[in-house]
Amino acid sequence: QRPEENTKFRPQAWTEEVGQLSRLFKKSHSKKNNKKKKNERNVIEFVLKLVMFIYTMVWSCDALLHICPGCLIEQLSEEKYECMVCCEVIRVMAPVWSCHSCFHVFHLNCIKKWARSPASQADETNDGWRCPACQNVVFQPPNIYKCFCGKATNPEFQRSEIPHSCGDMCGKKRSGADCRHPCNILCHPGPCPQCPASVTKACICGRTSQPMRCGQATAIHCDKQCGATLNCSEHTCTQVCHSGLCQPCPLQVKQVCYCGVVSREVLCGTDKDRFDGSGHFCCQKACGKMLDCEAHRCEQVCHPGPCRPCPRSPRLVRSCPCGQTALAKLLELGYPERRGCSDPIPSCGKTCSKPLPCGSSETIHICEKLCHEGSCGPCSRSVLYFTLLLSLFPFLPILEGLIFTCEKRCLKKRSCGRHKCGELCCVGAEHKCSLICGYKLNCGLHRCQELCHRGNCQPCWQTSFDELACHCGVSVLFPPIACGTKPPECKNPCTRRHECDHPVFHNCHSEEKCPPCTYLTQKWCMGKHERRSNIPCHLQDISCGLACNKVLLCDLHRCRRICHRAECLAEGVCRQPCLLPRPNCGHPCNAPCHKGTSCPRNTCTAKVALQCDCGRRKETVVCTEAASAHQRYAAIAMASKLCDMQLGDSVDMGLITKKEMKHTKLECDEGCAALERNRRLAEALQIDPSVDPFNMRSSSSTYSDSLRVDARLCTNT
């Protein structure tokens, strides 16, 4: 026995029983009777089990649905159903929102946040948002908490009813297109079951009918022929009752073109809309029908309908063949008037000047013949090539439309502006580039696949449907994600492994390397001179600014560089000047450090200060010049002493060979003598020499040129 024929399994009876139990429970609950809670729980469990049984029986007959509402009811009632947004269970008292496409249930607050997030937007031109489960676009914002059927707003939870439902009949329209019966079960989650009502349905061709369930999607086929008119509108369909459109007419018919010259065999109904009464198609040849003038034939391509009037008719021809002069002016000049289409058209005698097909957009060739009828013929500029060709090869026939090409390669830029044309004998106006662009797009991962073009490339249209998260995984961007999108910004501290153990002060980032540690520490300088404070952790080479002062490899000098890293001597050889005294003058050697070898015997370049005996004259000279002057003075002194030696006197040679005599003194001049004389005179006269009694200081003063000129002018006046 079928379920719809058994009264025990009728959905209407189940709905009535459930409604009665629900009303009894509400009545007992409103009276606040003093029964035990155990009996109340038993009644609730009984009602829920009964509802589960009803839905299971109904949907067991409708196995085509993918979602089992019975499972949804059980999970929602036992608080085991999880929200896909927050992954938390949905409580029976929590406001929810249900998708009308996939019937998934979400927390109302979660779906509000999802609808406002950029990841849920459908596209730039659409104001809707996508369901997280089925990606169906919804245009109405989820702001109101309604029951599953949409009748009640903010439904109250009743233990005897399905959570988040109103407890009334659903009444929603079923998914079937032909079903007009509303859903007759209580407000429920998930899709409505197929309609169980019994209706009479006709077969596809409409000739027979039989009773069946309203929600049954099976089409009815009979054993009779379809009989529908085919596409040719002449024959009927001979197939057995079928679904969809009938097949085209399979019969072969013979059709002729519009001019009646060419015929073909095609399927019946082909080009029936193009039939003009005489033909069905165009043969692409000249029409050839006799015109109304009965003197000329139609030169148009095979066409439907009647032919046009003769183009040489006197009422249509208003100018000469070249079109530069009207026939009315030629008649005034004495040309005969045309009476029929066979009469010649008067010529104006001017150059034809019609454009020829041999030219290009830059250089247009024109006909250089006098005004004439008919075609212009070949270009006169090509006669030279034909004449030269015939003179060399007289046996070659003259070919009409012969095209000559050269071997010159086109060097113009293509449309992209980057590449050159490179074709031989190019006559094109536009040099379109056929190469692939190949430039990297803004994402830096893909290359442009369009033809080479000007300007910037289009942005990368590649998208990813994987979630894009930060390094720690807290911040997530949901798909679809455009190519080149950077990971989301994360406000949490960086969780990567660092080289030091100092506290981390930077946030989570997508770069491969972390920023340098800026924690302030104490570190020794490179030369180990002092321990410096408040040094960032990432700084390694610290200079204290003092001289290195380390003993070099020569053991004679110290490093003069500022506190540095690595070795003091980059070349391994000391270049500081030698400080050993010279044996002659006692000045330092000053040659580059030469440990292990004697000082070189070169001239001393040290500066020495010389003065006269009175101290008035002072000069700074090179040590070698002072030594040569000393030798000269010593020779003079030796010569003067030789005279005393010849007279038998004793001479002290130590005065010449003493070391302090090596640095000679300057000779006093007349100024020194005058100064000494004045000093003695002042001493004799008991005058203080500091007041300059003899005006010695002023005599040596100098005056500017302007003062001297003024003094000279005053003297002359």
ROFIBA-660655 format. One line per 3 residues: for each residue x, y, z of C-alpha. Coordinates in pm, whole numbers, plus 50000, padded with zeros to 5 digits. Example, Ala and Ser with C-alpha at 12.3 -4.5 7.8 and 13.67 -1.06 7.14 Angstrom:
2
51230 49550 50780 | 51367 49894 50714
REM end
This chain:
717
50000 50000 50000 | 50137 50349 49904 | 50193 50604 50183
49946 50855 50037 | 49673 50583 50035 | 49720 50500 50405
49548 50740 50644 | 49803 50671 50914 | 50080 50816 50701
49901 51122 50567 | 50096 51442 50637 | 49771 51626 50707
49689 51382 50989 | 50041 51417 51129 | 50010 51795 51129
49675 51782 51311 | 49810 51546 51578 | 50118 51758 51633
49905 52072 51653 | 49676 51913 51914 | 49971 51802 52127
50126 52148 52100 | 49804 52318 52210 | 49761 52078 52502
50115 52144 52619 | 50072 52522 52595 | 49745 52499 52790
49900 52289 53064 | 50201 52520 53076 | 49989 52834 53099
49787 52700 53391 | 50105 52643 53586 | 49993 52305 53710
50191 52135 53984 | 50290 51825 53793 | 50640 51705 53817
50904 51825 53577 | 50963 51466 53479 | 50619 51440 53322
50676 51769 53145 | 51005 51649 53000 | 50837 51328 52891
50573 51524 52703 | 50841 51740 52537 | 51047 51438 52435
50735 51269 52301 | 50642 51573 52092 | 50993 51613 51952
51017 51243 51870 | 50680 51262 51699 | 50788 51563 51494
51112 51385 51402 | 50914 51081 51298 | 50684 51292 51082
50969 51465 50902 | 51159 51142 50858 | 50857 50972 50701
50783 51268 50475 | 51138 51306 50351 | 51186 50933 50315
50937 50958 50028 | 51126 51261 49887 | 51480 51128 49860
51575 51378 49592 | 51654 51648 49847 | 52015 51684 49961
51945 51830 50307 | 51751 51632 50565 | 51536 51871 50770
51498 51599 51031 | 51872 51614 51097 | 51856 51994 51118
51572 51976 51371 | 51757 51720 51580 | 52083 51918 51582
51910 52250 51658 | 51700 52095 51937 | 52000 51924 52099
52221 52233 52043 | 52469 52040 51829 | 52442 52249 51512
52747 52475 51454 | 52751 52817 51293 | 52981 52820 50987
53109 53171 51070 | 53213 53140 51435 | 53222 52755 51454
53023 52770 51779 | 52707 52571 51854 | 52377 52752 51803
52174 52778 52121 | 51797 52745 52117 | 51759 53098 52255
52008 53264 52016 | 51872 53467 51718 | 51953 53298 51387
51935 53356 51014 | 51867 53081 50757 | 51975 53093 50392
51684 53047 50149 | 51912 52879 49895 | 52122 52625 50090
51914 52634 50416 | 52223 52662 50639 | 52160 52829 50975
52389 53099 51119 | 52399 53323 51424 | 52228 53652 51342
52520 53856 51480 | 52773 53644 51288 | 52589 53682 50959
52560 54059 51017 | 52937 54088 51056 | 52990 53870 50750
52750 54079 50539 | 52938 54399 50631 | 53285 54255 50564
53456 54326 50226 | 53504 53952 50165 | 53128 53901 50133
53071 54156 49858 | 52947 54007 49529 | 53118 54250 49288
53175 54621 49238 | 52851 54679 49044 | 52633 54470 49277
52515 54583 49620 | 52439 54232 49745 | 52643 54002 49967
52726 53632 49932 | 52615 53349 50160 | 52923 53194 50331
52803 52842 50245 | 52657 52848 49891 | 52786 53189 49767
52430 53283 49670 | 52388 53660 49637 | 52145 53813 49888
52032 54176 49847 | 51843 54223 50176 | 52062 54283 50485
52012 54028 50768 | 51883 54268 51032 | 51567 54091 51155
51533 53765 51345 | 51247 53573 51183 | 51119 53217 51197
51196 52970 50918 | 50873 53043 50728 | 50920 53420 50768
50584 53497 50930 | 50687 53566 51289 | 50947 53822 51400
51160 53740 51706 | 50985 53404 51770 | 50983 53292 52132
51132 52957 52221 | 50879 52691 52322 | 51004 52356 52439
50726 52175 52259 | 50814 52332 51924 | 51108 52336 51692
51369 52596 51798 | 51350 52925 51606 | 51008 52835 51456
50669 53000 51503 | 50473 52674 51554 | 50224 52756 51276
50185 52600 50935 | 50475 52678 50701 | 50268 52793 50401
50570 52863 50178 | 50555 52798 49806 | 50719 52471 49711
51015 52447 49478 | 50817 52284 49196 | 50729 52522 48915
50386 52366 48848 | 50286 52315 49213 | 50034 52565 49348
49987 52402 49691 | 50159 52570 49988 | 50367 52369 50235
50125 52212 50485 | 50363 52113 50766 | 50470 52313 51069
50733 52587 51040 | 51060 52400 50985 | 51423 52448 50881
51550 52324 50548 | 51362 52288 50218 | 50994 52208 50201
50906 51849 50102 | 50759 51768 49767 | 50386 51821 49736
50197 51498 49827 | 49869 51607 49666 | 49729 51391 49384
49670 51575 49055 | 49603 51483 48694 | 49894 51558 48461
49897 51550 48084 | 50170 51396 47875 | 50420 51610 47688
50225 51611 47364 | 49903 51683 47556 | 49695 51397 47410
49672 51174 47718 | 49668 51234 48097 | 49694 51029 48415
49678 51091 48794 | 50004 51131 48988 | 50159 51322 49278
50191 51696 49231 | 50554 51702 49339 | 50662 51416 49115
50905 51549 48858 | 50879 51256 48617 | 50749 51357 48274
50466 51154 48119 | 50518 51004 47775 | 50249 50838 47561
50287 50596 47269 | 50143 50827 47005 | 50324 51039 46750
50401 51400 46839 | 50227 51552 46534 | 50364 51902 46595
50445 52123 46295 | 50817 52120 46213 | 51041 52417 46140
50957 52404 45771 | 50587 52476 45851 | 50488 52211 45594
50546 51872 45759 | 50463 51729 46105 | 50680 51548 46362
50669 51169 46332 | 50854 51093 46659 | 50684 50934 46960
50573 51176 47235 | 50899 51343 47348 | 51033 51630 47554
51204 51939 47420 | 51185 52084 47072 | 51119 51871 46769
51406 51783 46539 | 51443 51981 46214 | 51262 51842 45913
51479 51561 45767 | 51337 51576 45411 | 51559 51693 45123
51423 51963 44890 | 51563 52143 44587 | 51614 52519 44602
51721 52768 44333 | 51902 53099 44372 | 51735 53437 44322
51857 53466 43964 | 51750 53108 43882 | 52090 52991 43754
52223 52779 44044 | 52028 52512 44236 | 52104 52305 44548
51958 52030 44766 | 51914 52113 45135 | 51703 52009 45432
51345 52122 45419 | 51304 52454 45601 | 51656 52584 45530
51651 52960 45456 | 51275 52962 45441 | 51271 53317 45575
51481 53433 45276 | 51238 53303 45014 | 51117 53592 44794
50886 53393 44568 | 51147 53291 44312 | 51457 53180 44506
51600 53102 44851 | 51968 53199 44841 | 52235 53412 44670
52481 53241 44435 | 52733 53533 44450 | 52726 53567 44070
52601 53845 43847 | 52223 53851 43820 | 52212 53869 43438
51837 53930 43415 | 51711 54157 43137 | 51629 54503 43268
51319 54704 43186 | 51497 54878 42901 | 51533 54540 42723
51880 54651 42610 | 52102 54582 42912 | 52123 54311 43174
52146 54346 43553 | 52507 54364 43673 | 52428 54332 44045
52518 54025 44250 | 52237 53768 44264 | 51969 53943 44474
51611 53895 44593 | 51323 54098 44455 | 51301 54284 44126
51609 54435 43961 | 51682 54805 43981 | 51618 55037 43686
51885 55055 43416 | 52174 55270 43547 | 52213 55426 43196
51857 55552 43190 | 51838 55922 43086 | 51637 56005 43397
51912 55860 43622 | 52227 55986 43447 | 52270 56354 43535
52644 56407 43470 | 52927 56303 43241 | 53105 55966 43300
53370 56123 43527 | 53104 56311 43727 | 53270 56653 43702
53025 56821 43461 | 52645 56810 43459 | 52471 56703 43136
52264 57022 43141 | 52581 57227 43083 | 52692 56992 42806
52353 57037 42636 | 52406 57413 42643 | 52740 57358 42467
52565 57177 42181 | 52592 56811 42278 | 52295 56596 42161
52028 56505 42412 | 52001 56138 42516 | 51669 55973 42431
51735 55616 42551 | 51974 55412 42762 | 52159 55296 42449
52263 55651 42356 | 52625 55735 42452 | 52686 55959 42751
52856 56285 42644 | 53217 56332 42760 | 53332 56659 42916
53686 56620 42780 | 53852 56662 43119 | 54086 56418 43293
53895 56134 43454 | 54072 56168 43797 | 53892 55870 43949
54097 55694 44223 | 54253 55365 44115 | 54286 55056 44336
54666 55039 44296 | 54741 55330 44530 | 54765 55341 44909
54635 55567 45184 | 54943 55789 45151 | 54979 55799 44772
54651 55775 44575 | 54682 55702 44203 | 54418 55856 43976
54308 55779 43623 | 54490 56006 43377 | 54266 55929 43079
54010 56170 42940 | 53652 56142 43063 | 53534 55801 42946
53273 55532 43003 | 53343 55190 43154 | 53631 55091 43380
53945 55301 43401 | 54178 55009 43327 | 54531 54957 43464
54730 55242 43616 | 54941 55435 43364 | 55231 55446 43610
55285 55073 43565 | 55333 55098 43186 | 55708 55148 43236
55734 54820 43427 | 55528 54637 43164 | 55735 54786 42880
56064 54692 43047 | 55933 54342 43117 | 55818 54295 42756
56150 54424 42620 | 56341 54169 42827 | 56094 53881 42791
55883 53937 42478 | 55728 53592 42504 | 55559 53667 42839
55187 53753 42815 | 55060 54076 42972 | 54885 53984 43297
54610 54211 43418 | 54635 54306 43785 | 55006 54219 43805
55144 54344 44140 | 55509 54448 44171 | 55686 54436 44507
56027 54561 44616 | 56283 54425 44860 | 56283 54733 45084
56221 54646 45448 | 55979 54867 45639 | 56145 55037 45938
55840 55216 46079 | 55732 55163 46437 | 55443 54931 46502
55132 55033 46692 | 55300 54940 47023 | 55579 55194 46970
55844 54940 47073 | 55900 54713 46773 | 55962 54787 46408
55747 54652 46124 | 56024 54466 45938 | 55803 54351 45648
55917 54369 45286 | 55745 54623 45061 | 55494 54722 45328
55209 54947 45205 | 54988 54924 45516 | 54873 55239 45691
54861 55079 46037 | 55146 54859 46150 | 54976 54649 46415
55209 54454 46642 | 55129 54082 46661 | 55379 53998 46937
55284 53914 47294 | 55350 54193 47545 | 55515 53968 47806
55572 54246 48062 | 55529 54160 48428 | 55197 54271 48572
55148 54470 48891 | 55139 54150 49096 | 55499 54068 48997
55411 53701 48939 | 55236 53683 48601 | 55309 53836 48263
55080 54021 48024 | 54938 53786 47760 | 54779 54056 47543
54918 54178 47213 | 55197 54432 47244 | 55035 54767 47324
55102 55120 47433 | 55068 55243 47790 | 55048 55041 48107
54930 54681 48115 | 54596 54589 48265 | 54600 54478 48631
54639 54107 48694 | 54299 53933 48682 | 54419 53611 48846
54233 53529 49165 | 54290 53277 49440 | 54022 53095 49634
54252 53008 49923 | 54251 53202 50245 | 54534 53454 50285
54656 53481 50644 | 54932 53667 50821 | 55240 53483 50948
55087 53400 51285 | 54748 53309 51131 | 54533 53544 51340
54434 53790 51065 | 54275 53619 50762 | 54145 53742 50426
53871 53523 50281 | 53853 53433 49912 | 53829 53536 49640
54162 53718 49667 | 54312 53916 49381 | 54661 53822 49268
54928 54037 49430 | 54725 54112 49742 | 54948 54154 50045
54873 53957 50362 | 54644 54136 50606 | 54789 54367 50868
54815 54201 51207 | 54827 54391 51537 | 54966 54101 51741
55337 54081 51838 | 55570 53894 51604 | 55601 53525 51695
55905 53437 51484 | 56234 53311 51627 | 56478 53598 51679
56855 53604 51726 | 56835 53769 52068 | 56621 53711 52377
56509 54071 52420 | 56139 54165 52428 | 55973 54198 52084
55832 54545 52009 | 55722 54499 51644 | 55397 54350 51517
55346 54042 51300 | 55465 54111 50945 | 55482 53943 50605
55844 54030 50524 | 56101 53749 50538 | 56333 53930 50780
56228 54092 51104 | 56325 54455 51168 | 56645 54500 51375
56620 54479 51752 | 56628 54826 51908 | 56653 54717 52272
56916 54934 52449 | 57216 54738 52582 | 57576 54789 52698
57853 54694 52456 | 58233 54726 52437 | 58376 54939 52163
58576 54774 51886 | 58908 54862 52048 | 58799 54748 52398
58865 55100 52529 | 58538 55151 52717 | 58197 54992 52773
57931 55215 52620 | 57565 55228 52728 | 57233 55285 52546
57347 55099 52236 | 57073 54930 52023 | 57104 54553 52015
57139 54529 51636 | 57448 54756 51627 | 57763 54541 51631
58063 54765 51556 | 58074 55047 51813 | 58343 55315 51798
58425 55521 52107 | 58589 55800 51904 | 58927 55765 52077
59256 55680 51913 | 59332 55310 51881 | 59684 55348 52037
59771 54979 51994 | 60140 54888 51948 | 60207 54807 51585
60409 54514 51454 | 60724 54725 51443 | 60714 54771 51824
60815 55134 51769 | 60488 55309 51684 | 60127 55301 51794
59812 55299 51579 | 59684 55652 51515 | 59344 55551 51368
59016 55616 51548 | 58876 55311 51730 | 58819 55059 51452
58761 54693 51378 | 58995 54443 51209 | 59374 54485 51197
59547 54816 51250 | 59770 54776 50944 | 59569 54688 50634
59885 54622 50429 | 60079 54462 50716 | 60361 54722 50693
60404 55027 50917 | 60426 55354 50721 | 60476 55596 51011
60793 55814 51008 | 61101 55687 51191 | 61174 55880 51515
61538 55777 51565 | 61776 56081 51588 | 62020 56150 51308
62389 56124 51410 | 62478 56463 51256 | 62200 56700 51350
61995 56505 51603 | 61665 56555 51414 | 61433 56251 51366
61494 56030 51063 | 61133 56080 50932 | 61176 55804 50672
60901 55533 50656 | 60939 55283 50939 | 61232 55048 50860
61262 54814 51153 | 61578 54602 51139 | 61769 54832 50899
61979 55143 50957 | 61841 55485 50881 | 61908 55601 50524
62175 55870 50470 | 61966 56136 50307 | 61946 56508 50358
61761 56636 50662 | 61459 56846 50573 | 61378 56965 50927
61321 57338 50976 | 61552 57524 51218 | 61530 57883 51346
61844 58104 51310 | 61903 58449 51455 | 62185 58697 51481
62385 58776 51797 | 62168 59068 51892 | 61852 58876 51822
61709 59124 51573 | 61726 58905 51263 | 61533 58575 51268
61492 58324 50986 | 61369 57966 50946 | 61580 57753 50713
61624 57388 50627 | 61867 57196 50842 | 62095 57108 50547
62127 57476 50447 | 62219 57569 50805 | 62479 57289 50811
62636 57407 50484 | 62650 57764 50616 | 62814 57634 50937
63078 57452 50735 | 63148 57768 50539 | 63182 57974 50855
63400 57703 51017 | 63633 57708 50716 | 63665 58087 50744
63738 58056 51117 | 63996 57782 51050 | 64170 58005 50793
64187 58292 51038 | 64331 58064 51307 | 64601 57933 51074
64765 58275 51075 | 64790 58262 51453 | 64932 57911 51433
65205 58030 51196 | 65298 58302 51445 | 65335 58032 51711
65017 58103 51902 | 64803 57822 52033 | 64457 57766 51875
64160 57596 52045 | 64008 57368 51777 | 63719 57276 52004
63551 57607 51926 | 63515 57489 51566 | 63418 57125 51630
63172 57185 51914 | 62827 57052 51851 | 62654 57381 51925
62861 57541 51649 | 62696 57321 51391 | 62396 57551 51392
62547 57877 51293 | 62409 58220 51360 | 62309 58498 51124
62536 58797 51073 | 62430 59132 51211 | 62365 59400 50948
62358 59782 50955 | 62022 59782 51127 | 62165 59575 51409
62460 59816 51438 | 62226 60118 51448 | 62013 59952 51709
62319 59871 51920 | 62451 60230 51885 | 62118 60379 51991
62101 60141 52283 | 62443 60255 52407 | 62355 60620 52354
62030 60581 52550 | 62222 60406 52823 | 62474 60687 52836
62201 60949 52844 | 62003 60743 53092 | 61695 60733 52864
61443 60454 52882 | 61475 60268 52549 | 61112 60148 52572
60978 60498 52483 | 61160 60494 52146 | 61351 60822 52187
61518 60804 51845 | 61192 60729 51660 | 61329 60403 51534
60997 60228 51531 | 60812 60497 51338 | 61085 60513 51080
61026 60157 50991 | 60649 60198 50964 | 60485 60191 50621
60208 60406 50484 | 59935 60315 50240 | 59943 60436 49881
59646 60668 49934 | 59821 60848 50222 | 60134 60888 50015
59937 61039 49725 | 59762 61282 49959 | 60092 61386 50113
60245 61444 49768 | 59950 61660 49663 | 59972 61865 49980
60342 61925 49923 | 60286 62046 49565 | 60023 62291 49673
REM end
